C-alpha cells in the first residue's frame, strides 16, 4: 500500500462519552440500509480506529412483528465490542415496544434513532427526515426510547438532517429536544431532505449546531477521504465524524482516517488484486450472515462489487460477469480473472460514491407543513400506515 503526503494540521480529537460507553476515536460508521450489516461492519472495524460502527436501520414494526429479517439485522459479530443498533419508527408505542424487545434481550449496547432518511416512501408517511417537523411526535418518540434504555444504561442518539428544505429547517430545534429528552449525542447530515444526496453538504450547519447544544455532535456528509475528515473536525469543531457513502466499496477508508488522526501520511491504496481478496472475504462473511445461502449472499454482493470496482479499468464485460454470479465459486472465478497488479485509481478517491440524487420535490403527508404538531387525525393516519411495514 502506498502513502501520500498531507500538509493539514492534525486536530486534537478527544474521546466521546456516550453514557457509560467511551468512544476512544470518535469516528462513526453511519448506518446505511442494505449496507452496514455485520459483515461490512466487521471489515470496516478491522481497518479502522476504536470508533462506533452502527448497524443498518431496523424497523420497529417489523421487530415487534418478529420478522426474521429484522431479527437477522439485530445480529452482531463477536468482535464487535460496542453493539450499535439503529431503530426506525413513526408510532411511539411501537417504537417503545421494539426498544423494550432489544433491551430485554440484551441485543445492543447503544441505540440510534433514524430521523435522517430522505427516501420518498418514508417521508410521504411522515417518517425519517420529515418527522422532526412535528415537534410533539419527535419529542414523544425520543422520550419513550430513552425511558426504556436509561435504566439499562444504554445510551440513545439521534440522526437528523438540516430540515425538509431551507424554508422548513428543523435541526436546531430537533437537537435541543433530543438533548432535553436525554439523548447522549446527535448526528447531523448537513443536507435537507429536498437535497437528498446531491450537491454539497453544508458543514457550516454542523458548526452552528456544535455551538447550539451541549451534547456531542457528529458531523456527516461528503467525507470521501481522510483529509475530508480532518477538514470537518477543523472547520466545524464537531466531536466526531460519521462516514456514510464514502466507505462504500472502501472499508479501508477507516484505516486512512485512523492514520490521519495519528498524524501519519500513510494511506491505503490497494491494487485490484488486494481489492479482490477483500471482495472474496466480504462474500464469505455474507454467506454466514445469510445462514449459508450462497446465492443470496452473492446477490447482495452485487452492489458492493460495483463500489469495489469503481474507477478500476476492468471493462463492462467483467462487471456483467460479476452481476451474473450465483455462487462463491462463480465469484472466485471472476476475482481470479482480474488484473491482480492494476494500481489503485487515485483519480476517483475523493469523488462521490453511492447514490447521488439531486434536489427534488419532497413527498409528505397531506397538510404536513400546516402545523408543527400532529392532530388526532394525522396520528391515526400515520400509525395505521407505517411506511416501513412488518413485511419489509
C-alpha positions in Angstrom: 0.0 0.0 0.0 1.4 3.4 -1.0 1.4 6.6 1.1 0.5 10.1 0.2 1.5 13.4 1.8 -0.8 15.8 3.5 0.0 19.3 4.8 -3.1 19.6 7.0 -2.6 20.0 10.8 -3.8 17.0 12.8 -6.7 18.1 15.0 -6.7 17.1 18.7 -9.7 14.9 18.9 -10.6 13.7 22.4 -12.7 10.6 23.1 -16.5 11.0 23.2 -18.6 9.7 26.1 -22.0 8.2 25.3 -23.4 7.4 28.7 -21.3 4.5 30.1 -19.6 4.0 26.7 -16.3 5.7 25.8 -15.6 6.0 22.1 -11.8 6.4 22.1 -11.7 7.7 18.5 -14.9 9.4 17.6 -15.3 8.1 14.1 -18.6 6.5 13.3 -19.7 4.2 10.5 -23.1 5.7 9.7 -26.0 3.3 9.4 -26.9 2.6 5.7 -29.8 0.4 4.7 -28.7 -2.7 2.9 -25.0 -1.9 3.6 -24.0 -1.9 7.2 -24.9 -5.4 8.3 -22.3 -7.1 10.5 -20.1 -8.5 7.6 -19.5 -4.9 6.3 -19.2 -3.5 9.8 -16.6 -6.1 10.6 -14.5 -5.2 7.6 -14.6 -1.5 8.5 -13.8 -2.2 12.1 -10.8 -4.4 11.3 -9.3 -1.5 9.2 -10.4 1.3 11.4 -9.9 3.0 14.8 -11.7 2.1 18.0 -14.8 4.0 17.0 -18.5 3.4 16.6 -19.9 1.1 13.9 -23.6 1.3 13.7 -25.9 -1.4 12.2 -28.3 -0.7 9.3 -31.8 0.5 10.1 -34.2 -2.0 11.8 -37.8 -1.0 11.6 -39.7 -1.1 14.9 -42.9 -2.5 13.4 -41.1 -5.4 11.8 -39.2 -6.2 15.0 -42.4 -6.2 17.1 -44.0 -8.5 14.4 -40.9 -10.8 14.9 -40.0 -10.6 11.2 -37.0 -12.9 10.5 -35.2 -10.2 8.5 -35.5 -7.7 11.4 -34.0 -10.4 13.7 -31.2 -11.0 11.3 -30.3 -7.3 11.3 -30.0 -7.4 15.1 -27.1 -9.8 14.9 -23.6 -8.7 15.8 -20.2 -10.3 15.2 -18.4 -11.5 18.4 -15.6 -9.0 17.6 -18.0 -6.0 17.9 -17.2 -4.5 21.3 -20.0 -1.9 21.2 -23.1 -3.3 19.6 -24.8 -0.2 18.0 -28.3 -0.7 16.5 -30.4 1.8 14.7 -34.2 1.8 15.1 -36.7 3.4 12.8 -40.4 4.1 13.5 -43.2 6.6 13.5 -45.6 5.2 16.1 -44.3 6.0 19.6 -46.0 2.9 21.1 -44.4 0.6 18.5 -41.0 2.2 19.0 -41.3 1.7 22.7 -42.2 -2.0 22.3 -39.3 -2.6 19.8 -36.9 -0.9 22.2 -38.1 -3.0 25.1 -37.5 -6.1 23.0 -33.9 -5.0 22.3 -33.2 -4.1 25.9 -34.8 -7.2 27.4 -33.0 -9.5 25.0 -29.6 -7.7 25.6 -29.1 -7.2 21.9 -27.5 -3.8 21.9 -25.2 -1.5 23.9 -26.3 1.6 22.0 -29.4 2.6 20.1 -29.5 5.3 17.4 -32.8 6.7 16.2 -33.4 7.4 12.5 -34.7 10.8 11.7 -32.5 11.3 8.7 -33.9 9.1 5.9 -34.9 11.2 2.9 -36.5 8.3 0.8 -39.9 9.3 -0.5 -41.6 6.0 0.6 -40.6 7.0 4.2 -41.2 10.8 4.1 -44.6 10.6 2.4 -45.8 8.9 5.6 -44.1 11.4 7.9 -41.1 9.3 8.7 -37.4 9.8 8.6 -36.2 13.3 8.0 -39.8 14.6 7.7 -40.7 13.6 11.3 -38.8 16.3 13.2 -41.1 18.9 11.7 -43.8 17.6 14.1 -42.1 18.5 17.4 -44.6 16.8 19.6 -44.2 13.5 17.8 -40.4 13.8 17.7 -40.2 14.6 21.4 -42.5 11.7 22.3 -40.5 9.2 20.3 -37.2 10.2 21.8 -38.7 10.3 25.3 -40.2 6.8 25.1 -37.0 5.2 23.7 -34.8 7.0 26.3 -37.1 6.0 29.1 -36.7 2.3 28.2 -33.0 2.5 27.7 -31.8 4.6 30.6 -32.4 2.1 33.4 -30.4 -0.4 31.4 -27.5 2.1 30.9 -28.0 2.1 27.1 -27.2 5.5 25.5 -29.6 6.8 22.8 -28.5 9.0 20.0 -30.4 10.6 17.1 -29.6 11.0 13.4 -31.1 14.1 11.8 -30.9 16.3 8.7 -31.0 20.1 8.4 -34.7 20.1 7.6 -37.2 19.3 5.0 -35.9 22.2 2.8 -34.4 25.6 3.6 -37.8 27.1 4.2 -38.6 24.4 6.8 -35.4 23.8 8.8 -35.6 21.7 11.9 -32.1 20.7 13.0 -31.6 23.2 15.8 -34.9 22.6 17.5 -34.7 18.9 17.0 -31.2 18.7 18.6 -32.4 20.8 21.5 -35.4 18.4 22.0 -33.1 15.4 21.7 -30.8 16.9 24.3 -33.6 17.7 26.7 -35.2 14.3 26.4 -31.9 12.6 27.3 -30.1 11.8 24.0 -26.3 11.3 24.5 -25.4 12.8 21.1 -26.8 13.8 17.7 -25.5 13.2 14.2 -26.3 15.9 11.6 -26.3 15.0 7.9 -25.7 18.5 6.6 -28.3 18.4 3.8 -32.0 18.9 3.7 -34.5 16.2 2.7 -35.0 18.1 -0.6 -31.3 18.0 -1.3 -31.3 14.2 -0.9 -27.7 13.2 -1.6 -26.9 15.8 -4.2 -24.8 19.0 -4.2 -22.5 19.7 -1.3 -23.2 19.1 2.4 -23.2 22.5 4.3 -20.7 22.0 7.0 -21.5 25.4 8.4 -24.7 23.9 9.7 -22.7 21.4 11.7 -20.6 24.2 13.2 -23.8 26.1 14.0 -25.2 23.0 15.8 -22.0 22.4 17.8 -22.4 25.9 19.2 -26.1 25.5 19.9 -26.1 22.3 22.1 -24.2 20.8 24.9 -24.2 17.2 23.8 -21.6 15.8 21.3 -22.4 16.4 17.6 -21.2 14.0 14.9 -20.9 15.6 11.5 -22.0 13.7 8.4 -21.8 14.4 4.7 -19.2 14.5 2.0 -16.3 12.7 3.8 -14.7 10.9 0.9 -11.1 10.9 2.1 -9.2 11.0 5.4 -8.3 14.7 4.5 -12.1 15.4 4.4 -12.5 14.0 7.9 -9.6 16.2 9.2 -11.2 19.2 7.5 -14.6 18.6 9.0 -13.1 18.4 12.5 -11.2 21.6 11.9 -13.9 23.6 10.2 -16.9 22.6 12.4 -15.5 21.8 15.8 -17.6 18.6 15.8 -17.0 15.9 18.4 -16.9 13.2 15.9 -17.4 12.4 12.2 -19.8 9.9 10.7 -18.8 8.1 7.5 -21.6 7.1 5.1 -21.2 6.7 1.3 -17.5 7.4 1.4 -16.7 3.9 2.6 -18.9 2.0 0.2 -16.5 -0.4 -1.5 -13.7 1.1 0.6 -13.8 -0.2 4.1 -10.1 0.8 4.3 -11.2 4.4 4.4 -11.3 3.9 8.2 -7.6 2.9 8.2 -6.9 6.2 6.3 -8.8 8.2 8.9 -7.1 6.4 11.8 -3.7 7.2 10.2 -4.6 10.8 9.6 -5.8 11.4 13.1 -2.5 9.8 14.3 -0.6 12.3 12.2 0.6 9.7 9.6 0.6 10.4 5.9 0.2 6.7 5.1 -2.9 5.9 3.0 -4.3 2.6 1.8 -4.1 2.3 -2.0 -4.8 -1.4 -2.7 -4.1 -3.0 -6.0 -7.1 -4.6 -7.8 -5.8 -8.0 -6.6 -5.9 -6.8 -3.0 -9.4 -5.4 -3.5 -10.4 -8.8 -5.0 -9.2 -10.5 -1.8 -11.4 -8.2 0.3 -14.4 -8.9 -2.0 -13.9 -12.6 -1.6 -13.8 -12.3 2.2 -16.8 -10.0 2.2 -18.8 -12.5 0.2 -17.9 -15.3 2.6 -19.0 -13.3 5.6 -22.3 -12.6 3.8 -22.8 -16.3 3.4 -22.5 -16.7 7.1 -24.8 -13.7 7.6 -27.4 -15.4 5.4 -27.1 -18.7 7.2 -25.2 -20.5 4.4 -27.3 -19.2 1.5 -24.6 -18.5 -1.1 -27.0 -17.3 -3.8 -28.5 -14.7 -1.5 -25.0 -13.6 -0.4 -23.6 -13.2 -3.9 -26.7 -11.3 -5.0 -26.2 -9.0 -2.0 -22.6 -8.6 -3.1 -23.6 -7.1 -6.5 -24.0 -3.6 -5.2 -20.7 -3.9 -3.2 -18.9 -5.2 -6.3 -19.9 -2.1 -8.3 -18.5 0.1 -5.5 -15.3 -2.0 -5.0 -14.5 -1.8 -8.8 -15.3 1.9 -9.1 -12.5 3.6 -11.0 -10.7 0.5 -12.0 -10.4 -0.1 -15.8 -12.0 -3.5 -15.8 -14.4 -3.1 -18.7 -18.1 -3.7 -19.0 -17.9 -7.5 -19.6 -16.1 -8.1 -16.3 -18.8 -6.1 -14.4 -21.5 -8.1 -16.2 -19.8 -11.4 -15.3 -19.8 -10.4 -11.6 -23.5 -9.5 -11.8 -24.3 -12.9 -13.2 -22.6 -14.7 -10.2 -24.8 -17.3 -8.4 -22.2 -18.9 -6.1 -18.9 -18.3 -4.3 -17.3 -20.4 -7.0 -18.6 -18.0 -9.6 -17.3 -15.0 -7.7 -13.9 -16.6 -7.1 -13.5 -17.3 -10.8 -14.3 -13.6 -11.6 -11.9 -12.4 -9.0 -9.1 -14.6 -10.3 -9.6 -13.2 -13.8 -8.9 -9.6 -12.6 -5.6 -7.9 -13.3 -4.1 -8.5 -9.9 -1.4 -5.8 -10.3 -3.7 -3.0 -11.5 -2.9 0.1 -9.3 -5.5 1.9 -7.2 -7.3 4.6 -9.2 -6.3 7.7 -7.3 -8.4 9.9 -9.6 -11.7 8.7 -8.0 -10.5 8.6 -4.4 -12.1 12.0 -3.5 -15.2 11.8 -5.6 -18.8 10.9 -4.5 -19.7 7.3 -4.2 -23.1 5.5 -4.0 -26.3 7.2 -5.0 -26.2 10.8 -6.0 -29.7 12.3 -6.4 -30.2 16.0 -6.8 -32.9 18.4 -5.5 -36.4 17.1 -5.9 -39.9 17.5 -4.6 -40.2 16.1 -1.1 -43.1 13.7 -0.6 -45.0 14.5 2.6 -48.4 13.6 4.1 -51.3 15.9 3.0 -51.1 19.1 5.1 -47.9 18.1 6.9 -46.4 21.6 6.8 -49.6 23.3 8.1 -48.6 22.9 11.7 -45.6 21.9 13.9 -47.7 19.5 15.9 -49.8 16.5 14.9 -53.6 16.3 15.0 -55.5 13.3 16.3 -56.5 12.5 12.7 -52.9 12.7 11.5 -51.8 10.3 14.2 -54.5 7.9 13.3 -53.4 8.0 9.7 -49.7 7.8 10.4 -49.8 4.9 12.9 -52.1 2.9 10.7 -49.8 3.2 7.7 -46.3 3.0 8.9 -44.2 3.4 5.7 -41.9 0.6 6.7 -44.3 -2.2 7.5 -43.7 -5.5 9.2 -43.2 -7.4 5.9 -40.0 -5.4 4.9 
